[in-house]
Amino acid sequence: MSTKSPTVDDILRPIQHTSKRYFVLLAVAALAFGTFLVMWGVQLAEGLVITGLGDWGSGGGVTWGVYIGAFIWWVGIAHGGIILSAAVRLLGMDRYMPVARLAELLTIAGLSAAGFYIIIHLGRPDRMVTSILGYYHVTINNSPLVWDVTVITLYFVLTATYLLLTLRYDVSRLRDELPNHFEPIYKLLTIGYSEDEDPVVERMIWWLALAIIILAPLLLHGGVIPWLFALIPTMPGWFGAVQGPQFLTIALTSAISGVILIAFAFRRAYGWEHIITDDVFRGLTLWLGFFTLLFLWLQLQQIISGVFAAPLDQRTVMGATIAHPVYAIAIGLAFGVLAYTFAQAIRPSLFTKLRSAVAGVAILTATLLEKILFVVEGMQYPTFDLYYAVPGTYFPSIIEIFSVIGTIAMVGLFFLVVAKIIPVVELHAIEHLREKRGLEEEQPAEPAE
């Protein structure tokens, strides 16, 4: 563990210094996102039918595929990210303060990607206005899509408020070190700011954190999103009380994985070994292992209840799921991560930051595959004899595949741009680390009278 004292210059390094590697990453992310936008343009011109998502029932295929599976995946990453940040403040988990803002930014980016998937899957963007906003008072009573939009908007507002309140403190104290060309943004962030508001803001942040911790399991990825699937008895692959806890564990494992990867990238790029320490990565990896264990345990619950003396329709869909190679890959990756976290807990010498990052990639891949298969198998095996005759097949189109690559690139662009505008590590985290290590900032000399 580094004993070097973290400084303000450390957290300003991403803003003040730009390397060639940065521009290369920016270009690659922009190219990937741009490629998907071109493909989406083709979909808008030709119609959603070119993805094959319009073929269902006796014609075979499904109407929901990668788009909805990836939507659930991004919503889970977003919700889990803000839960992690809220837990840091609410439960006093000061160890993870250096990555709290990264988790908040991941939530903003993840919710944006999830919202983008809603627009993509609608077929025509204007339907957001004609079908949702214009008739919200009617559609909110019976439309799963409108509930998705509602909870995403709610969490986006909560997270943005949460993030902006903490940014006011940082921007006001670091303004002289921040670039002048973003002055309008900084003025907007600190409008009406005074130091007298700091204690009030701290209380507001605590209450917001409490609201987030309460809402997450009740209304968001532990509630509304899984309920939209779990309450449909004619879809035996979705129906059941286990979906709420299952979705929540997937959200938390995915979010922790995302934070590990982002923290790993920033630490490596800017030499933040003394800020995002090995201890942070060890702790995140252990939490990842714990929630992976819960994820696998709930998968076992679904398998046992789906194959042992279950109704015929439930046995059919569960048998198809566990026999699918994609499911075997997803569960295998999760088992691999669980085995690694267990092994490095027993033998600490097995721990490395790179292995933690690889575990994060494995879990993100596993949860994405599991959610896509969950959506597809649920639609291919409904409780209707007509559809059992010709269950059909589904394989994602190139546009759907590039949608995942494109949204990942979009999130990457978000972090690359935001890191040039605001500190991605809180000033409070730096102050806490200095205090913890017994180091005090040098006080400026008092001016002579």
N, C-alpha and C positions, 0 to 999 in steps of 0.2 A: 504494500500500500504506500502511495506517495505521501510524503510529509510536506510537500510544497504547499504554500499557502495560496488558495485561490484568490484572484483579484478581479477587479472590474474589467481590466484589460482582457482577461480570459474570456468572459462572456460577450465582450464586444468584438472579439476576433472574427467571427463570421460576418459581421457587418462591415468591418474596416478593412478586411483583407480578402481578396478574390484571386484564386489561382486558376491556372489553365485547366486543371481537373474539374473545377466548378463549371466552366463554360462547356466542357465536354459532356458532363452529366446533364447540364441544362439542355444541350442540343439533342442528346439521345432521348431524354424524357419528352421534349417537345415533338420530336419526330414520331415517337410511338403514339403520343396522344393525337397528333395531327393525322396520322395514318388511320386511327380509329374514326376520327371525325369525318374523314373522306368516306369511309365505309358506311358510316351512319347516314351520310348524305345520299349514298346509293340506296339505302334502305328507305329513306324518306321519299325518294323519287319512285322507287319500284313498289313500295309497300312492304308491310311486315311479312307477307307471304314468302318472300325470298329466303327467309330464315327457316321456313318449314314449320313455324310455330302455330300456323293456322290449321294443321291437320290433326284431328282428334277423333275419338270414337271409333266407328267401324272403318274409318279411313286410316287409322293407326296414328301414332305419334302423340304429341302433347301440345298444349298451348302455353305452358310455362316450362322454361328450361333454365339455361345459364343465366338469363336476365334476372329471374326471380331468385334463383339460388345465390347469385352474387349479390343481389340486393340484401338478402338476409345476412350474408357474410359481412358486408360493409356496415350494416346497422349494428351487428354484434360487435365489431371492432370499435365502432364509435361509442357505443354505450359502455362497453367494458373499459375504454380509455378514460372516460370521465368518472366512472366508478373508482378507478385506481387513483386519480387525482383527488377526488373527494375524500377517499379513505385516508390519504396522506394528511389532509388538513383536519378531518373530523376525529380520527383515531390517533393522532399524534405520531404517525409513522414517518418521523423526520429523516430516517435513513434514505427515503426515496424522494426527498424534496428536489434534488437536482433533475429528476425526470418528470416532475409533476406537470410542468408546462408543456413538455413534449407530449404527454398524454392528452392534455387539453387540446393542443393543436391537432393531434391525431383524431380526436373526436370531431372537430370542425371539418377536417378533410374527409373523414369517413362518412359523415352525414351528407356532405356535398356529393360524394360518389353515390351514395344510396339514393339521394333525391334525383340524381342524373339518371339512374336506372329506371326510376318511375317514368320519367319523360321518354326515355328510349322505348320502354315496353308499351307505352300508350300508342305507339305508331305515329301519331301526329302530335307535336308539342302544343298546338292550339287547344287540344282537349283538356289541358290543365285549366284553361279558362272556361271553355264551353261546357265541360262535364263536371268540374270540381268547384272552382271558385264561384262561378255564377249561380250554382244550385247547392251550395254547401249546406244550407239549412235543411235540405231534403236528403241529400246523399249521405250525410253524416249518420243517418239512422240505419242505413242498410248496405253501405259500400265498404268493403275491406280496404280498397284503394284509398278512400278518403281518410280512414283511420290511420293508415300508413303515413299519409301526408301530415295528418294532425300531430301524431306523436313525434315525427321527425322535426317538424317545425317547433314543437314545444321544447324538445331537447336542444335544438340549435339555439333558440333564444336563451335558455338557461346557461348553456355552455359559453355562448358569446358574452353574456353578462358577467359570468364568473371570470372569464379570461380578461375582459376589459377592466374590471375592477382591480385586478392584480397588476395590470400593465400601467395604470395611472401612477402608482408608486414608483415603478422602475423608470418610466420615461421622464418623470419630473426630476428625478435625481441624476439621470444620465444624459439629460438633454444636450449639454455642452459637448459630449463625446459622440453624439449621433449625427448622421449626415444631414446637411441643410436641405438637400433636395427633397427630403420627405417631411419638411416642416409642416405642410398642411395636415398630414396624417397625425403628426405628434400634437399639433394644436387641437385637433378634434379629439384625440384620446385624453388630453388633459384639460379640456374645457372646464373652467370653474374650479380647478383643483386648488386645494390648500392642505397644508400638513395637518390641520385640525380634523380633517375627515378620515385620517388613517385608522384611528380606533373604531370609528363607525364602520368603515369598509371591512375591517377584520371581522366584526360581528356579522355583517351582511354575508361575507364569504362563508362563514361557519354555518349560517342558516341555509344558504344555497347548497352547501355540501350535504347538509342533513336532508334537504328536499331531494337531492339527486340520489342519495343512498336509499331513500324510501321509495321514490318513484321507479327506480330501475327494475326491481323485482316485481312490483305491483302493476305498472302500466306499460313498461317498455319491453326490453328483450326477455324479461321474465313474465310478461303479461300480455299486452295487446298483440304483439307480433306473433307469438306462438298460439294465442287464442284464435287468431284468424285461421289457423290450420286445425288446431286440436278440437274445435267444436263442430267439425263437419263429419257426422257419422257415416256418410256415404263414401268417405275417403278413408278406408281402414289404415292406410299407411301414415296418415296424419293424426287420426283421431286418438285421443287419450290424454290422461292427466299428466303424463311424464314430460310432455313437450315443453312446458314452462321451465322446469329445472334444467332440461337438456339444452334449451336455447341459451339459458343464462350461463351455463358452464362453457358452452362454445364461445359465447361473447367474451368471457373473462380470459379463456386460454388464448383466443385470437388477439385480444387487446394487449395482453402481456407480451405475446410474441412480437407484435408490432412495435411496442415500446422498446423491447430489447434490440430489435434491428435498427431503429432510428437512433437510439442511444449509442449503439456500437458504431454507426456511421459518423455521428458527430464527434464522438470521442477520438476516433481514428483520424478524422479530417483535421481536427483543431487541437490535438494534444491535450485532451481534457482528462487525463488519467487521474489527476488530483481532484477533479470535480465529480465525474461519473466513475466512481471507484470500482475495483473488483468486487467489493462488498455489495454494491448495488446490484451487479450482475448476478452474484451468487444468490442473493435474496429473491430477485425476480425469477431466476431459474427454478428455485425451490417452489415458489408459488405456481409457476407454470406446471411443474410436476404434480402438485396437489390438485389443481383444477383439471389436468389431463386425467388423473385417476378418477375424479368424479365423472368426467365425460365418458370414460370407458365403462364405468360402473352403470351409468344410466343406459348406455348402449346395451349392456348385458341384460338389464331389466326389460328393455324392449324386445330383445331376441327371445328370452325365455317365455315372456307372456305372449309372443307372437307365434311360437312354434309348438308349445306344449299344450295340447288339448284346446287350441284356440279356434274361434269360428273360421269357417272355410275361407272367407274373403281375407281375413287377417293373416292366415297361414300362407295364402297365395302371395301376398305382397311382401311379407317378411322373408319367405323362401326365395323370392326373386331378388330381394335386396342383398341377403347374405351370400348369395351365389354369384353376385356381380363382381367382376374384377376390380372395379373402382372402389367398392366398399372394402375389399380386402386390402387395397393400397392405403386407403384412409386409416383404417384401424391399425394396419401394420406400422404406419408412420407414427401414430399416437403411441403404440406400444414401445416403439424404439425410443421416443422422447422420454416416456415414463421410465424405461430401463436406465437411460443415461442419467436422469435426475436422481434416481435411487442410488446408482453406482457412485456418482460424484458426491452424494451426501455421505456415503460410507467411507469413500476414499477421496478426500478433497484434492489430491494431486491430479485427479482426472479432470478437474474443472479447468476450462479455458474460456475466454470470452468468445473466441471463434466458434467453439462447440456450442455455446449457448445461442449464438446467432444461427447456427445450422439447425438447432432444435426449434428455434422460432420459425424458420422457413418451413420446416417439416410440419409443424402444427398448423401454420396458415394454409399450407397445401392440403392437409388432411381435413380441416374444417370446411374449406371451400368445396372439396370433392364430396364430402358427406352431405352438405347442404344442397348441392346440385342434385345429387342422387335422391335425397329426401323429397325434393320437389317433383322430380321426374317420375320416380316409382309411385309416388302418391297419386299422380294423375293417370298413369298407365294402368293401374289396377283398382278402379272404383267398383263399387258394389252395384254393377249393372251387367246382366247377362250378355247384353249386346256387345259390350266392350271386351268381355272375356273371349268372345269368338275370335276377334282379331285384335290382340293387345297392341300390335304395332311396335315400332322401334323409334329410337331418338338418338341422334348424334349431333352435337352442336355445330352450327354453321361457322364459317370462317369469320363472319361478322360478330357472332357471339363470342368466339374465342378472343378476338381482338378487343372486344369490349372490356374483358378482364385486364388485358395488357394495357389498354388505354386508360382505364380508371386508376390502375396502379401508377402509371406514368403521371396522371393528373395529380395524384396525391404527392408524388415525388416533386413535381413542379411547384406545388403549394409550399412544401417545406423549403425548397431551394429559394423561392422568392421571399417568403416570410422571414427566413433567417437573415436576409439582407435589410430588413426593416426594423424588426424588434428583437430584443434578446430572447433566445429560446430557453434560457435558464434564468430563473428568477433571481433578483438581487437578494431577496430574503434567503434563498438557498446558499448563496455565497457567504452571507453574514452568519448563517447558522454553522457552516463548515468552519469558518474562521474561529468562531466562539468555541466550537467543539474541540478544535485542535489547540486551544489555549493561545491563539494569536489575535492581537487587536490591531485594528487599523491605526495608522499614524494620524494623530490629530494635528490639524494645521495650527501653526503658531498663532497665538492671540495677537491681534494688531495692537501696536503701542498707542497709548492714549496721548 
